[in-house]
Amino acid sequence: MAKESEPGGNAPDTYDALRDATQESSGLFGRMNRKFQDALQTGRADNRQYDARAEAADNPRVTSDDLALRRARHTKPRKMVIPDGVLIEGSLTSGSESEVAGRIDGDLNVDGDLLIAPTALISGNVRTVRCRVEGLVDGKLECSDTLDLGQAGRLNNAVTVGKRFTVAGQVFGNITCGGELRLLASAKVTGDVHCKKLIIEEGAALNGICTMRAPAQRANQAPAQSKPAPGAASPSRQQQQQQAQQQAQQQELLDGATPNAASKEETPAKP
């Protein structure tokens, strides 16, 4: 039988004693502490137990996709984490905030914020909303909002950004940015750049052709350059007109020579 500790003794308090003391504590800070602890414990992982056999209900037509859609309706989006040392072969799609520190041999689609850690290696294409890259990406990278490339990050393919692209690492590929492109002092870019606004800090390296126009402006300007001036015929039409004129002149010569020859033959010889 365990011996109860005396009030003045040096014996350590048991878990039950500490719990009773916490419950007996009163005051504003005590009540706030209890509410915080309750919220912390209830806000942890989802305790729901899933049973694939019960959910399918002996229906042979129910697939894994059907069960995934049913569970997604009752599951809150949470952060997806791929830790270092994990290898994923194939494409991966996430509908919430994601963090990648492992290796992905395939494409990655994230509908939210994406963090690519320094230990991450991605061989396929990456498509996301907002992204920060500290690792290596071999495929194409598309961000609809903003993209930050850290000093340890490296991109080995074309990059397309919607609003803002800040570069502190290395880029080996063409860059298309609909907004501001900022090259920090440690940035090294090898490829052509198409952007609306360009800021280059001292020490940054850019090896390529820079075009200071937005993608929409370039698309609108291309048809305008190919459109002929008003009143000017296209080269093919001019050639057709010249050929028609030449044929008409030849026909007129033939028509003018034929009646004279016929009149000479029809005129009877004088006796």
C-alpha positions in Angstrom: 0.0 0.0 0.0 1.4 3.3 -1.0 2.3 5.7 1.8 0.7 9.1 1.7 3.1 11.9 1.7 2.9 14.3 4.7 2.3 18.0 4.1 5.8 18.8 5.3 7.5 15.8 3.8 9.9 15.7 0.8 8.2 12.9 -1.0 7.3 13.7 -4.6 3.6 14.5 -5.5 1.7 11.9 -7.4 -0.2 12.5 -10.6 -3.6 12.3 -8.7 -2.4 14.8 -6.2 -1.3 17.2 -8.9 -4.6 16.8 -10.7 -6.6 17.4 -7.5 -4.6 20.5 -6.8 -5.2 21.9 -10.2 -8.9 21.3 -10.0 -9.1 22.9 -6.5 -7.2 26.0 -7.8 -9.4 29.0 -8.1 -9.1 32.4 -9.6 -9.0 33.9 -13.1 -5.7 32.4 -14.1 -6.7 29.0 -12.8 -9.9 29.0 -14.9 -8.0 30.2 -18.0 -5.4 27.5 -17.6 -8.0 24.8 -17.4 -9.8 26.1 -20.5 -6.5 26.3 -22.4 -5.6 22.7 -21.4 -9.0 21.4 -22.5 -8.8 23.2 -25.8 -5.2 21.9 -26.4 -6.3 18.3 -25.7 -9.5 18.3 -27.7 -7.8 20.1 -30.7 -5.2 17.4 -31.3 -5.5 14.6 -33.9 -8.8 13.4 -35.1 -10.0 10.5 -32.8 -12.5 9.3 -35.3 -12.2 5.6 -36.1 -12.7 4.6 -39.7 -13.9 1.2 -40.8 -13.7 0.5 -44.6 -15.9 -2.6 -44.4 -18.7 -0.8 -42.6 -18.5 2.3 -44.9 -18.6 0.1 -48.0 -21.6 -1.8 -46.7 -20.9 -4.9 -48.8 -21.2 -2.9 -52.0 -18.7 -4.2 -54.6 -19.0 -0.9 -56.6 -17.5 1.2 -53.8 -13.9 2.1 -54.5 -11.2 3.8 -52.6 -12.0 7.1 -54.3 -15.5 6.9 -53.1 -14.4 6.4 -49.5 -11.9 9.2 -49.8 -14.6 11.7 -51.0 -16.9 10.7 -48.2 -14.2 11.1 -45.5 -13.1 14.4 -47.0 -16.5 15.9 -46.4 -16.1 15.4 -42.6 -12.4 16.1 -42.3 -10.9 19.5 -41.9 -7.9 20.4 -44.1 -4.6 20.0 -42.3 -1.0 20.5 -43.0 0.7 17.8 -45.1 4.3 17.1 -44.1 6.7 14.8 -45.9 9.7 14.4 -43.6 13.3 13.9 -44.5 14.2 10.4 -45.6 10.8 9.6 -47.1 10.7 8.7 -50.8 7.4 9.1 -52.8 7.3 7.7 -56.3 4.5 9.2 -58.4 2.5 12.4 -58.5 1.1 13.9 -55.3 -1.8 16.3 -54.7 -2.6 18.3 -51.6 -5.5 20.6 -50.9 -4.0 22.3 -47.8 -0.7 23.8 -46.6 2.2 21.5 -47.3 5.8 21.0 -46.3 8.3 18.8 -48.2 11.6 17.8 -46.7 11.9 14.4 -48.4 12.1 13.2 -52.1 9.3 13.1 -54.7 9.9 11.4 -58.0 6.9 12.9 -59.7 4.7 16.0 -60.0 3.5 17.9 -57.0 0.2 20.0 -57.0 -0.6 22.0 -53.9 -3.7 24.2 -53.5 -2.2 26.5 -50.9 1.1 27.4 -49.4 4.1 25.1 -50.0 7.5 25.0 -48.3 10.3 23.0 -49.9 12.9 22.5 -47.3 16.7 22.4 -47.9 16.7 18.6 -47.8 13.9 18.3 -50.4 14.4 16.9 -53.9 11.6 17.0 -56.5 12.1 15.6 -59.9 8.8 16.5 -61.5 6.8 19.7 -62.1 5.4 21.8 -59.2 2.2 23.8 -59.2 1.1 25.8 -56.2 -0.3 29.1 -55.0 2.4 30.5 -52.8 5.8 28.8 -52.4 9.2 29.1 -50.7 12.0 27.0 -52.1 15.1 26.1 -50.1 15.7 22.7 -51.9 16.1 21.4 -55.4 13.4 21.3 -58.1 14.2 19.7 -61.5 10.8 20.2 -63.2 8.9 23.3 -64.1 7.6 25.5 -61.3 4.3 27.4 -61.5 3.0 29.8 -58.7 -0.1 31.7 -59.2 0.7 34.2 -56.5 4.2 34.7 -55.0 7.5 32.7 -55.0 10.5 33.0 -52.8 13.7 31.2 -53.7 16.1 31.0 -50.8 19.9 31.2 -50.9 20.2 27.4 -50.7 17.4 26.8 -53.3 18.0 25.8 -56.9 15.5 25.6 -59.9 16.7 23.6 -63.0 13.8 24.5 -65.3 11.4 27.2 -66.4 9.6 29.3 -63.8 6.2 31.0 -64.1 5.0 33.4 -61.3 1.8 35.4 -61.2 2.6 38.4 -59.0 6.1 38.5 -57.3 9.3 36.5 -57.5 12.2 37.0 -55.2 15.4 35.2 -56.1 18.3 34.6 -53.7 19.4 31.2 -55.1 20.1 29.7 -58.5 17.8 29.5 -61.5 18.7 27.6 -64.7 15.8 28.3 -67.0 13.5 31.0 -68.4 11.5 33.2 -66.0 8.1 34.6 -66.7 6.7 36.9 -64.0 3.5 38.9 -64.3 4.6 41.4 -61.6 7.8 42.2 -59.8 11.1 40.2 -60.2 13.7 40.9 -57.6 17.2 39.5 -57.8 19.0 39.7 -54.5 22.8 40.0 -54.2 23.3 36.2 -54.0 21.0 35.4 -57.0 22.3 33.7 -60.1 20.0 33.4 -63.1 20.9 31.7 -66.4 18.0 32.1 -68.9 15.7 34.7 -70.5 13.6 36.9 -68.3 10.1 38.2 -69.1 8.6 40.4 -66.5 6.8 43.7 -65.9 9.2 45.1 -63.2 12.8 44.1 -62.6 15.0 45.0 -59.5 18.6 43.8 -59.5 20.7 44.3 -56.4 24.5 44.7 -56.6 26.2 41.4 -56.8 23.4 39.5 -58.6 24.1 37.7 -61.9 21.7 37.6 -64.9 22.9 35.8 -68.0 20.1 36.0 -70.6 17.8 38.3 -72.6 15.5 40.5 -70.5 12.1 41.7 -71.9 10.3 44.3 -69.8 6.7 43.6 -70.9 3.9 41.7 -69.2 2.8 38.4 -70.9 -0.6 39.9 -71.8 1.0 42.9 -73.5 3.3 40.6 -75.6 0.2 38.5 -76.6 -1.6 41.6 -77.7 1.4 43.0 -79.5 2.1 39.9 -81.6 -1.2 40.1 -83.7 -0.7 43.9 -84.1 2.8 43.3 -85.6 1.5 40.6 -88.0 -1.5 42.7 -89.2 -0.8 44.6 -92.4 -1.2 48.4 -92.6 -4.6 49.8 -93.7 -4.9 50.0 -97.5 -1.9 47.7 -98.1 -2.5 44.4 -99.8 -0.8 41.3 -98.6 2.2 40.0 -100.7 0.3 37.0 -101.9 -2.6 39.2 -103.2 -0.2 41.5 -105.0 1.3 38.5 -106.8 -2.1 37.3 -107.8 -2.9 40.8 -109.2 0.3 40.9 -111.1 -0.3 37.5 -112.6 -3.8 38.5 -113.6 -2.6 41.6 -115.3 0.0 39.7 -117.2 -2.5 37.2 -118.4 -4.9 39.9 -119.4 -2.2 41.7 -121.4 -1.2 38.4 -123.2 -4.9 37.8 -124.0 -5.3 41.2 -125.4 -2.3 40.7 -127.7 -3.7 37.4 -128.9 -7.2 38.9 -129.4 -5.7 41.8 -131.4 -3.6 39.6 -133.7 -6.3 37.0 -134.5 -8.8 39.3 -136.3 -6.1 40.8 -138.6 -5.0 37.4 -139.6 -8.6 36.3 -140.4 -9.3 39.5 -142.4 -6.3 38.8 -144.6 -7.4 35.3 -145.4 -11.0 36.4 -146.2 -10.0 39.2 -148.6 -10.3 37.8 -152.2 -7.4 38.4 -154.5 -7.9 41.1 -157.1 -8.1 39.9 -160.7 
